Amino acid sequence: FGVYQSLPANTIVKLGQNTTLYMATNAFGIIGGRLLSIAVLISLLGTLNGKIVSFPRVLFAMANDGLFPFAKQFAKINMRSRTPNKSIWFMIFLGILMIVFTNPDRLTDIAIFTTFLFYILVFAGVFKLRKKDPFGEKRSFSMPLYPWIPIVAICGSLYVEISEIMHDLSGVIISIAIVAVGYPVYIFLSRRTNRE
């Protein structure tokens, strides 16, 4: 929002990926712009670290429950490192394929709608958990400033969702289609696991 308020649309289009750096340099000077760029880089590295650690473990947990194709392979843990190495290598391979054969920027645009949709479900889950245990005797963690934090988070996520629908409807449809394709696979594998 700040970028659109600070610069005209044609300048933003012309600068492309350098828009934020240009705006930060104009607002805070050369040193301030560099410091902001470093802060953005640290934030990106933190996000990347979280994804690298969590995504393969999600795959591992699904495989461990028999809810992923070739589950026996991906449900193994390396005894020396205590990490799900096959899941990690599969995620690396999948990432390389996406970078080589698709536009990574477009992939992230497509993923935004589904990601924030699941964020909304997680934030709404806080209300369900609080209703299930209203007095906090069994709670290992209690959310500070409840219910305001999940309400603000849900409102912010809804803003992103509405914005995506208004500005990238094709991306929204693609992201929903990808999730919809995965659902029958989940049903099939869960039924097969229950039979076993």
N, C-alpha and C positions, 0 to 999 in steps of 0.2 A: 504494500500500500504506500509506504514511504517513497519507494522508487517512482511510482506513478505520480505522486504529488510533487516530486522534486524535478523530474525531467519530462519533456514532451515525448509523445509516443514515437515520433520519427527518430529521435535520438536514441531511445531505448532499442528500437529495431536495428539501428546502425551499429550500436555498441555490442549488442548480442550478449555473450558470456561476460564481457567486461563491464557491464552496466553497474553492478554493485560496487566494484572497485572505484569506478569513475565517480559515482555518487558519494561514496565514503571519503574519497580524496577531496572532493569539492566541499564537503561539509566539515571535515575534521583536519584538513591539511594532509600533506604527504605522510607524516609520521602517524597521524590518527588513522588514515586510510590503510596503512600497512598493518597497524595494530589490529584494526577491525578484520582485515584479511587473515591475520594469524589466528584471531579468535574463531573465525568461521572455519578455518582449516582444522583447528583443535576440535571443534564441534563435530565436523565431518568424520574425523578420525575416531572420535568417541562413538559415534553412531555406527561406523564401519566395524569397530571392535565388537560392539553389542550384537550386530548381525552375524559376524563371523562365529562368535561364541554360541549364539542361540539357535540359528537356523539349522545347522547340522544336528543339533540335539532334539529339535522338533521332529526332524526326519527319523532320528534314532528312536524316539519315543513312539512314533507312529508304527515303525517297523517292529518294535518290541511288543506292541499290541496286535501285530499282524494286520495293520491297516495301511500298508504300503507295499507295492509290488516288489518282489525279491526280498521279502522281509527278513529272511534268515541271514542274508548277507549284511544288510544295513543295521541289524540289531546286535552286531558284535562290537565289543569294546577291546581296544588294544590293551593288553595286560600291563605293558611297561609304562605307557603314557596315561592310561586310564581315560582315553578319549575315543569317541566313535570315529576312527580314522576313515573307514569306508564311506560313512555319511559325509564327512568333511571333503574327501576327494570327489565325491559325486557332486556336491554343491559347487566346488571349484570348476569341475568339468562343465556343469550346467551354466555357470556364469560366463565361462569362456565362449561357449556356444552362442549365448545371447549377445555377447559383445561382438563376435565375429559376424553373425548372420542377421542381427537386427540393429535398430538404433537404440542404444541404452537410454538416451534422454526420453525417447517415446515410451520405453518400457516403464520408466519411473513415473511418467505422466499417467499411464494406464493403471499402474498399481495404486495410485493415490486414493481413488474412490473406494476400492475394496479395503485398503489398509484402515482408512478412517471409519468405514462402516464397522469393522471389527473393534476399533477403539471405542465406538459408541456402545457396542454390546458389552465390552469390558467395564466401561464406566457405569452402565446401567446395572451390571452385575453387583456393583458395590451396594446398591439399594436392596437387592435381593439378599445379599449376605447380611446386611444390617437387620433386615426384617426377620431373617432366620435366627439371628442371635442378637436380640435388641439390647440386652443388658451387659454385654461385653465380658461375661465370666469366662467364656471359652476362647475369646479372641486372642490370637498371637500378635495382631497388629490392629490398631484403631486409627482410622483416617482423621488427621487433624482438619478442623474447620468443616466437618461434615454437616450438612449436605452441600455446602457451597462449592467446594472444589469439584466434585463430580458434575454438578449442574453447569458450572462454567466450562468444564472440559467437554461436556455433551454439546453445549451451545456453540463452542468454537469448532468442534468437529462437524456439527450440522452446517455451519457456515461454509466450511470447506466442501462438504458434499453438495450443497446447493450451488456453490460456485462451479464445481466440476460439471454438474448437470447442465448448467447454463452455458459454459464455455467449451466443454469437451464431451459432448454427448456420445460421440463415437467411441471415445476411450472408456467411458462408463459402461457402454454396452459390451465392449470387448472384455473388460474386467469381470463383469457379471457372468458373461459366457464362459470364461475360464473357470470360475468357481463352480458354475452349473455343470460343466463337463466333469469336474472332479467328484461331484456328489454321487453319481451312479457307481463310480469306482469305489468310493467309500462304502456305500451300501453293500455292494458285492463282496468286498473284502471282509466287512464286519460280519456278514452272514456266514461266510466261509470259516471265519475264525470261531464263531459261536458253534458251528457244527463240529469243529475239531475239538 
